[in-house]
């Protein structure tokens, strides 16, 4: 794909809305993406065909339904970088224009983002569980015990055919959070253990009471961090 083709592909607000809706890492149907973009199903299909044509999206057929997802982690990272760059160079402040739930805690493709993702990454660095370099994070030579407490198997993580722990500059916070195989493993375990749950409407996440307790007790989050964070009622 040339730069010109890429520019044409994302140069429509409906296609941008669809790409942003898919940043939560879930595959969505054409009708769901039409709703996110505020267009008819027929118009949505036309936009989606263009995004698939230039390999920004992957389409999967399940019976008579078509589901769409971002074609790769690199596409997700590129969209997040563009969103961050546009916000940084324009008049709009994303912290004012994005709803509170998304600013506080969300998924960026398959890893944690927003204030939650940035704070999680900062704490891992302070613990010595990650070191931060110019373009990526690095794991220490000796495995830090916090990963076992989270439930992350670093040997399994290292076997993945993807970047281990790149830095992703957060769209709203303008600070780095950990992405890649490590970021995905952390978010996956947080969801699996019901510490967090995806929103049905967007890519925000809510934190359960057990998740709050884990983050405070095991990672040293401040209790005040969760004051304005939507909570999920579970034991």
JOHU-V464599 format. One record per pair of residues at least 6 apart in sequence whose ideal C-beta (glycine too) atoms are under 7 Angstrom apart, sorted by the first residue. I is the first residue (numbers start at 1). J is the second residue. Records with the same first field share a line. If there is no record, write none. Layout:
BEGIN
I->J / J
END
This chain:
BEGIN
1->54 / 55
5->54
6->54
9->15 / 50 / 51 / 54 / 56
10->16 / 19
12->47
14->37 / 39 / 47
15->47 / 50 / 51
17->36 / 37
18->33 / 36 / 37 / 47 / 48 / 51
19->56 / 79
21->28 / 33 / 36
22->28 / 68 / 69 / 70
23->76 / 79 / 108 / 109 / 203
24->107 / 198 / 202 / 203
25->107 / 109 / 110
27->60 / 67 / 68 / 69
28->67 / 68
29->65 / 66 / 67
30->41 / 44 / 45 / 48 / 66 / 68
31->41
33->44 / 48 / 68
34->40 / 41 / 44
37->44
48->57 / 68
51->57
52->59
55->71
56->71 / 75
57->68 / 69 / 70 / 71
58->69 / 71
59->66 / 68
60->67
70->76 / 109
73->109 / 162
76->108 / 109
77->168 / 179
80->108 / 168 / 171
81->169
83->171
84->169 / 171 / 174
87->94 / 171
88->174
94->171 / 172
95->103 / 172
98->172
100->228
101->199 / 204 / 230
102->114 / 202 / 203 / 204
103->114 / 115 / 172
104->114 / 115 / 116 / 228 / 229
105->114 / 115 / 116 / 204 / 205 / 207 / 229
106->113 / 114 / 203 / 204 / 205
107->113 / 187 / 198 / 203 / 205
108->117 / 168
110->184 / 187
111->117 / 178 / 179 / 183 / 184 / 187
112->120 / 177 / 183 / 186 / 187
113->170 / 177
114->170 / 172 / 173
115->173
117->170 / 177
118->170 / 173 / 175 / 177
119->221 / 225
121->130 / 176 / 177 / 178
123->219 / 220
124->130 / 178
125->131 / 132
127->144 / 146
128->140 / 144
129->144 / 146 / 147
130->137 / 138 / 139 / 165 / 178
131->137 / 138 / 140
132->176
135->167
136->165 / 166 / 167
137->165 / 167 / 178
138->165
139->154 / 164 / 165
143->154
147->154
149->218
150->186 / 189
151->189 / 193
152->185 / 186 / 189
157->181 / 182 / 185
158->164
160->181
162->180 / 181
163->180 / 181
164->180 / 181 / 182
165->178 / 180 / 182 / 183
166->179 / 180
167->176
168->176 / 177 / 179
169->176
170->176 / 177
190->196 / 211
191->197
194->208 / 210 / 234
195->207 / 208 / 210 / 211 / 214
196->205 / 206 / 207 / 208 / 211
197->205 / 206 / 208 / 232
198->205
199->205 / 206
206->230 / 231 / 232
207->226 / 229 / 231 / 232
208->232 / 234
209->231 / 234
210->234 / 235
212->226
215->221
216->223
END
